[in-house]
Amino acid sequence: MNRNVILTCAVTGAGDTAGKNPHVPVTPPQIADNCIEAARAGASVAHIHVRDPETGGISHSTEHFREVMERVREADVDIVMNITAGGGGDWVPDVEDPTRGGPGTDIQTPAERHAPVGELLPELCTLDCGSLNFGDMVYVNTADWLREHARLVQAAGVKPELECFDLGHVWFARQLQQEGLLDGDPLFQLCLGIPWGAEADPETMLAMRNKLPENANWAAFGIGRHQMPMVAQAMLLGGHARVGLEDNLYLKKGVMATNGGLVEKAGTLIENLGGRIMTPAETRAHLKLRDPNTGLTVETAVGGEA
């Protein structure tokens, strides 16, 4: 059991959720305000996508990421920032010509996916570790693309959060480690409940956890109604956790959630199980992340604990 939990809040994804919950942030100021709200509610990390401010749809704009980052850094709160680098992998075959992408396709090269991370240098960024049937589309991450992307992240000095949506993704992440493409102790995020990847249940989480390298830090999340049960399950199995409107729109049945409300609910759950949420400063030290104020890697935790 892990009693010192790094709690991530994924404040907004790229999915079609903005019209389903009025609290899902869309514009850069709204996304930044939700990161600040999550920090005040006790979150350790804010994981961000950005959206087209006009449509609420997918955006990869470095300037949108920059505005969010600057607004959060200028606020009177502290939180570790985690920028997605997993966009640009959506493939939907065209009905008339399946060799071409149809409506809904959004493909970027590794260099394009990495561009906001390489320029803005957050403490963390995501590195998705494989392809899968993601609902009704294919999420594309070929092995060579992932190696190229890992090299770019490594050269930037940003710590990758290795997102694994199925057991084979854990296998490939271990391969990246063996090839020297991951520095330090790896950080895994086990992504559960997305059709048609790994299911959100104790057996699946345990199987994925048991395949992690011995020196791994890891967290897990479940989507929808599985969000809070997976917070508890991850903590009980020795991991960290994630909540937020990217993954779940409801605080409870029939009640729309806010990011702050989800963080507070997860915090209460963690405390009731005998744990606590790690501060952003403790998180940087535990994961050996770069301090955004000094640019130096934090090597010692608060209180002197390594």
N, C-alpha and C positions, 0 to 999 in steps of 0.2 A: 504493500500500500504506500502511496505517495502522499505525504501530509503537507508538502510545500508545492503548490500547484501553480504553474504558469497558465494563466487564463487568457486566451486570445478572443477578441471580439471581431468577427468578420462583418463589417458594418453594411456592406452592400456588394452584391455579386454582379454578374453580367446577365443574369436570366431575366425573364419576363415577369418580374415581381413588383415593379413600381406601381402598377395599376391594381395590385391585389392587397396592398397594405399602404395606407397613406404615409406611414412613418419611414418607408424605404427612401433613403436619401438619393438624390439624382445629381444635383449640381455640385461643383467643387466646394462651395461654402457649406452646403448641407452635409456633404460627406465629412468635411473637416469638423463641423459641429457635432456630428455623431461620434467621431473619434474622441473628441473632448468629453462628450457625455459618457462614453464608455470608460474613459480614464477616471472621471469623477466617481463613477459607480464602482471602480476598483479593478478594472481590467489591466493586465500586464502588457498586452500587445494589441495593436489595432492592425487588422489585415484589410487592405483596401484594393478595390477595383475603382475605375472611374467610368462614368457614363456620358453619353451625349446629352448635354443640358437641355436640348430642345426636344428630343424624342425619348430619352430615358434608356436608349439602347446602348449597344457596345461602343466603347471608345478606347483607343490606345494612346490618346494624346499625352505626350510628355508634359505639356503645359498644364493640363488638367491635374496630373499627378503633382506637378510642382506647386500649384496653388494649394492643394490639399496639404502637402507636406509643410509649406511655409506657414499656413494658418495654424496648424497644430503645433509647430515648433514655437510660434510666437505666443501661444496661449499660456495661461498660468497653471498648466498641468504637465505631467511627464508621462509618456507612454512610448513603448518600443514600436517602431513603424515597420510594417511588413507589406511591401508592394507586390502585387501579383505579377508574375511573368508568364502566366499560363494561358493568356489569351491568344487568339489567332490560331486555334487548332480545330475549329469547328468545320466538319465536312458533311454536306448533305448532297448526295448524288442527284444530278439533274434528271428529271423523269424521262425526258426525251433522249438525252445523251449522258449516260451514267459515267462517262469518262471526264465529265466536267462537273464543277460544283454548281448546285442549284441555289435557290433562295435559302438564306440562312447560313450559307458557307462563309467562313471568315478565317482565312489562312495567312499566317505570317511566318517569315523565316526566323531562325533563332536570333539573328542579329536584331531584327525588328522587335521581337519580343523582349529582348534584353535592353533596348535603348533607354527606356525611362529609368531602369535600375542603374545602368552604367553612368548615367548623367547625374542622378539624384542621390545615389549611394545611401539607401536606407540601411538600417541594421540587418534586416532580413528581406529575402524575396523567395517566392515559391519556385520550385523546380519540379514540375510534374514528371513522373517516372514511367510513363507508358501510355499506350493507346487503349481505347475501349469503346464499346457501344455505350454512349452517354445519352440515355433516353432514346430518342428516335434519330439521333445523329451519331456520327463517328467522331471521337475526339482523337486527333492525330498527333502522335509524338513518336517518330521513328527513332531507332537506337542511335543512328549517326547524328540526327538533329539534337538529341539529348546530350550526347557527348560534346558537341559543339557549344551547346548552351551552357553546360557545366563548366567548360573552359572559360567562357566569357564571365560567368559569375565568379569563378575562382580568381581570375585576373583583376576583377573589380574589388576584391576583398570583402564582398558581401556574403554573409552566411546563407546558404540555401536551406529552405524548409522543403524537405523531400516529400511531395504529396503522392501518396500511394492509394489508388482506388481499387486495387486488386492485389492478390498475393504475388503475382508475377512482377508487379511494380517494385515490391520489396526486393525481390531477387535481382532486378536490374540495378536498383540503387546500391546494393552490395557490390555489384560489378563495377559501378562507377568508383566506389571506394577502393576496390582492389586495383583499379587502373590509375589511382593517384589523383582523381579528379575532384575529390572532396577533402578539404582541410579540416583538421581537428576532429572532435567528436561529432558525428552526423546527427542532424535533427530531422526526425520523421514526423509526418502528419498522416495518420490513417483516416481515410475519407470513407465513411460508411453510409450505406443506404441509398446511394445514387443508382438508379436503374441504368445499366445492368452490370454493376461492379460488385464490390464486396458488400454483403448484407450487414445491416446494423443489428448485430446480436452478439452475446458474449462469446460464443464459440468462434465466430469469425475474427473478432478483435484479438482473442487469445492466440489463434493460429498465426495471425499476422505479427503480433508482438513476439511470439516465440521464434520467428525467423529474422528478427532484427540483429544487427551486430551487437556484441557485448558492450561496446562503448557508446551505444546510441542513447540519445535523449529522444523521447517520443511523446506525441499527443494524439488524440483522436477526437472525431466529432461524428455525430449522426444528424441526418436531416429530418425536418418536420417533427413529428411526435416523438422521434427517437433522440432528440437533442439532449434533454436532461438525463434520461437513462444512460446515455453514452458518456456524459460527464462523470456520473458516478462510477460507471464500469471502468473508465480509463483510470480514474484515481485509485480504485481498488486494485487494479493490475499494475500500478506503479508508474502511470503516465500522467501527462498534462491534458488540458481540455480546451475546447473551442465552442463558443456560442455566437449568436448574431443573426441579423436579418438576412444575410446571404444564404443561410441554411434553414431558417425556420421563421415563419411569419406570426406565430401565435405564442402568447404568454401561457395561455391555457385554452381549452376548448371554447371557441366563440369569442375570445378576447385577443384583439390585435396587439402584437408586441411592439416594444421599442428596444433599441439596442441597450440602453441603460437598464431597462427592466429585465432583459435577459441576463445581463451581467449580474445584477443584484440577485436574481433567482438562483443562478449558478453559484454565486458566492455563499448564499444561505445553505445550499445543498452541500457545498464543500465544507463549510463550518460544521454543519450537523454531522458530517462523517468524521469530524475530528481534525480537519485540515485548515489551511489558510491559503490565500492567494498571494503569490510572490509579487513584490513591487517591481516596477520597471527597472530600477537600479539593480535589484537582486537578480532579475532576469538577465540583464546584460552580463553580470558577473558569472552567473551559472552557465550561460551559453558561450561566454567569452566573445561578446559582441563589441562592435566599435561604439565608443561613446560619441554621440552626435555633436557634443560641445567641443571635445578635444581632438576627435579623429583617431584616438588611440584605443587599442583593444583593452577592455576591462578584464583584469586577470584575477581579482580577488573580490569575493562577495562581501556584502555588508556584514560587519561584525567579524571579518577576517576569515570566514569560511571559504575554502577554495571551491 
